[in-house]
Amino acid sequence: MQQIIDDIEQLQMKVAFQEDTIESLNKALIAQQKQLEDLQFSFKQMANKVRSIEPSNMAEEHEESPPPHY
């Protein structure tokens, strides 16, 4: 009977440890998701700033005249 009680206590400790591990992993995942969202937002902001700084001085393909050998 004592063996069964010891086994149950050991299983309870394992479950408690697993619950703690899952909670820690969940918190880490939430933090990484927030960081990813912040980085995506920053990237979009920078991309918009770069686009608005100065339009490209390169002509579009349809605006280019053909090379002289045509």
Buried (B, 14 or more C-beta within 10 A) or exposed (E): EEEEEEEEEEEEEEEEEEEEEEEEEEEEEEEEEEEEEEEEEEEEEEEEEEEEEEEEEEEEEEEEEEEEEE
